[in-house]
């Protein structure tokens, strides 16, 4: 795990997952869910990859919303996830 990785001024903890055959398989980056940082990352990903797919789920028992923005590209999938109330947001890249 890499701690305190700077991605355009936002600090992330990063986990790299390696595959046996193809090397880097997945990257998971987690940061404190500060509104300004989240909006900055969403803007950067949208400007780079285009308009994302959006999915939101509401958990009535916990009264929280889990939202995922997804960009699917030939080389892999990038997702930005926010769990209301968790205090963090996550950027995940999974290679194809």
C-alpha positions in Angstrom: 0.0 0.0 0.0 1.2 3.5 -0.9 0.1 6.2 1.6 -0.2 9.9 0.8 0.0 9.6 -3.0 -0.7 13.0 -4.6 -3.1 12.9 -7.5 -3.7 16.5 -8.7 -3.5 17.9 -5.2 -5.7 15.2 -3.7 -4.0 12.8 -1.2 -4.8 9.1 -1.7 -3.9 5.8 -0.1 -3.2 3.4 -3.0 -3.4 -0.4 -3.3 -1.9 -2.1 -6.4 -3.1 -5.5 -7.4 -0.9 -7.6 -9.6 -2.0 -10.4 -11.9 0.0 -13.6 -12.4 0.1 -13.3 -16.3 -0.4 -9.7 -17.1 1.2 -7.6 -14.4 -0.9 -4.7 -13.1 -4.6 -5.9 -12.8 -6.2 -3.3 -10.5 -5.5 0.0 -8.8 -7.6 1.2 -5.9 -7.2 4.8 -4.5 -9.0 6.0 -1.4 -9.2 9.6 -0.1 -11.2 11.4 2.6 -14.6 12.4 1.2 -14.1 16.1 1.2 -16.5 17.8 -1.3 -13.9 19.9 -3.0 -11.5 17.0 -3.5 -14.3 14.7 -4.8 -15.5 17.3 -7.3 -11.9 17.9 -8.5 -11.4 14.2 -9.2 -14.8 13.8 -10.9 -14.0 16.8 -13.1 -10.5 15.4 -14.0 -11.8 11.9 -14.8 -14.7 13.4 -16.9 -12.4 15.7 -18.9 -10.1 12.7 -19.6 -12.6 9.9 -20.3 -15.8 11.7 -21.2 -19.3 11.4 -19.7 -19.5 8.6 -17.2 -22.3 6.1 -16.6 -24.0 6.7 -13.3 -25.6 4.3 -10.8 -27.0 5.1 -7.4 -28.4 2.8 -4.8 -30.2 3.8 -1.6 -30.1 1.6 1.5 -33.3 2.3 3.4 -32.1 0.4 6.5 -28.9 2.4 6.8 -30.4 5.5 5.1 -27.3 5.9 3.0 -26.7 6.3 -0.8 -23.9 4.5 -2.7 -23.1 6.2 -6.0 -20.8 5.0 -8.8 -19.6 6.9 -11.8 -18.1 4.5 -14.4 -16.0 4.9 -17.5 -15.6 1.8 -19.7 -12.7 2.0 -22.2 -11.0 -0.7 -24.4 -8.0 -0.9 -22.0 -10.1 -1.2 -18.8 -12.7 0.3 -16.5 -12.4 3.3 -14.2 -14.9 3.9 -11.4 -15.4 6.7 -8.9 -17.4 5.6 -5.9 -18.9 7.6 -3.0 -20.7 6.1 0.0 -22.6 8.7 1.8 -21.6 8.6 5.5 -18.5 6.5 5.0 -16.1 9.4 5.1 -14.1 8.3 2.0 -14.4 8.1 -1.8 -12.6 5.6 -4.0 -11.2 5.6 -7.5 -10.7 2.1 -9.0 -9.1 1.1 -12.3 -9.4 -2.5 -13.5 -7.5 -3.6 -16.6 -9.3 -5.8 -19.1 
